[in-house]
């Protein structure tokens, strides 16, 4: 599970969806059914989660083993 500090969420009600989206980027094996980083960012924009997008763009979130 990815750690997301509460202040990073614009809307805490989006936490489950944000986690689901970020899990696409937290995979050791990339498959066709996973979203790309661009698609994940697009979905986060739709949710208004700008802080998470900023953290991704600044490489402030670590994924993988």
Phi and psi restraints in degrees (value plus and minus 20) as a CYANA .aco file:
   2 UNK   PHI    -103.0   -63.0
   2 UNK   PSI     113.8   153.8
   3 UNK   PHI    -101.9   -61.9
   3 UNK   PSI     105.3   145.3
   4 UNK   PHI    -146.1  -106.1
   4 UNK   PSI      89.9   129.9
   5 UNK   PHI     -80.0   -40.0
   5 UNK   PSI     116.7   156.7
   6 UNK   PHI     -72.2   -32.2
   6 UNK   PSI     -61.8   -21.8
   7 UNK   PHI     -83.5   -43.5
   7 UNK   PSI     -36.4     3.6
   8 UNK   PHI     -96.0   -56.0
   8 UNK   PSI     -37.8     2.2
   9 UNK   PHI    -110.4   -70.4
   9 UNK   PSI     103.2   143.2
  10 UNK   PHI     -86.9   -46.9
  10 UNK   PSI     -64.8   -24.8
  11 UNK   PHI    -145.6  -105.6
  11 UNK   PSI      86.1   126.1
  12 UNK   PHI     -76.5   -36.5
  12 UNK   PSI     -42.1    -2.1
  13 UNK   PHI     -87.9   -47.9
  13 UNK   PSI     -36.6     3.4
  14 UNK   PHI    -106.2   -66.2
  14 UNK   PSI     -21.5    18.5
  15 UNK   PHI     -74.1   -34.1
  15 UNK   PSI     -66.2   -26.2
  16 UNK   PHI     -82.3   -42.3
  16 UNK   PSI     -63.0   -23.0
  17 UNK   PHI     -87.1   -47.1
  17 UNK   PSI     -61.2   -21.2
  18 UNK   PHI     -81.6   -41.6
  18 UNK   PSI     -65.3   -25.3
  19 UNK   PHI     -79.7   -39.7
  19 UNK   PSI     -63.9   -23.9
  20 UNK   PHI     -80.3   -40.3
  20 UNK   PSI     -64.7   -24.7
  21 UNK   PHI     -84.4   -44.4
  21 UNK   PSI     -65.5   -25.5
  22 UNK   PHI     -86.6   -46.6
  22 UNK   PSI     -47.7    -7.7
  23 UNK   PHI     -81.5   -41.5
  23 UNK   PSI     -45.1    -5.1
  24 UNK   PHI     -82.7   -42.7
  24 UNK   PSI     -47.9    -7.9
  25 UNK   PHI    -114.9   -74.9
  25 UNK   PSI     -26.5    13.5
  26 UNK   PHI    -127.8   -87.8
  26 UNK   PSI      28.1    68.1
  27 UNK   PHI    -140.4  -100.4
  27 UNK   PSI     121.8   161.8
  28 UNK   PHI     -99.5   -59.5
  28 UNK   PSI     -49.3    -9.3
  29 UNK   PHI    -141.9  -101.9
  29 UNK   PSI     100.2   140.2
  30 UNK   PHI    -105.8   -65.8
  30 UNK   PSI     107.5   147.5
  31 UNK   PHI    -141.4  -101.4
  31 UNK   PSI     147.4   187.4
  32 UNK   PHI     -85.0   -45.0
  32 UNK   PSI     -42.2    -2.2
  33 UNK   PHI    -107.8   -67.8
  33 UNK   PSI     -19.7    20.3
  34 UNK   PHI    -110.1   -70.1
  34 UNK   PSI     127.9   167.9
  35 UNK   PHI     -98.7   -58.7
  35 UNK   PSI     128.0   168.0
  36 UNK   PHI     -98.6   -58.6
  36 UNK   PSI     149.4   189.4
  37 UNK   PHI     -80.8   -40.8
  37 UNK   PSI     -58.9   -18.9
  38 UNK   PHI     -82.3   -42.3
  38 UNK   PSI     -61.8   -21.8
  39 UNK   PHI     -88.0   -48.0
  39 UNK   PSI     -58.9   -18.9
  40 UNK   PHI     -82.9   -42.9
  40 UNK   PSI     -65.4   -25.4
  41 UNK   PHI     -82.7   -42.7
  41 UNK   PSI     -60.0   -20.0
  42 UNK   PHI     -80.5   -40.5
  42 UNK   PSI     -63.2   -23.2
  43 UNK   PHI     -87.9   -47.9
  43 UNK   PSI     -57.9   -17.9
  44 UNK   PHI     -85.1   -45.1
  44 UNK   PSI     -56.4   -16.4
  45 UNK   PHI     -82.0   -42.0
  45 UNK   PSI     -61.2   -21.2
  46 UNK   PHI     -81.1   -41.1
  46 UNK   PSI     -53.7   -13.7
  47 UNK   PHI    -101.9   -61.9
  47 UNK   PSI     -33.2     6.8
  48 UNK   PHI      60.4   100.4
  48 UNK   PSI      -1.8    38.2
  49 UNK   PHI    -107.4   -67.4
  49 UNK   PSI      49.4    89.4
  50 UNK   PHI     -88.4   -48.4
  50 UNK   PSI     -51.7   -11.7
  51 UNK   PHI     -87.6   -47.6
  51 UNK   PSI     -62.4   -22.4
  52 UNK   PHI     -82.1   -42.1
  52 UNK   PSI     -62.3   -22.3
  53 UNK   PHI     -80.4   -40.4
  53 UNK   PSI     -64.9   -24.9
  54 UNK   PHI     -79.5   -39.5
  54 UNK   PSI     -64.1   -24.1
  55 UNK   PHI     -83.5   -43.5
  55 UNK   PSI     -60.1   -20.1
  56 UNK   PHI     -84.5   -44.5
  56 UNK   PSI     -66.4   -26.4
  57 UNK   PHI     -84.2   -44.2
  57 UNK   PSI     -49.8    -9.8
  58 UNK   PHI    -112.5   -72.5
  58 UNK   PSI     -13.1    26.9
  59 UNK   PHI      36.2    76.2
  59 UNK   PSI      19.5    59.5
  60 UNK   PHI    -115.0   -75.0
  60 UNK   PSI     -14.3    25.7
  61 UNK   PHI    -142.1  -102.1
  61 UNK   PSI     111.4   151.4
  62 UNK   PHI    -122.0   -82.0
  62 UNK   PSI     115.3   155.3
  63 UNK   PHI    -143.9  -103.9
  63 UNK   PSI     139.1   179.1
  64 UNK   PHI      63.4   103.4
  64 UNK   PSI     158.9   198.9
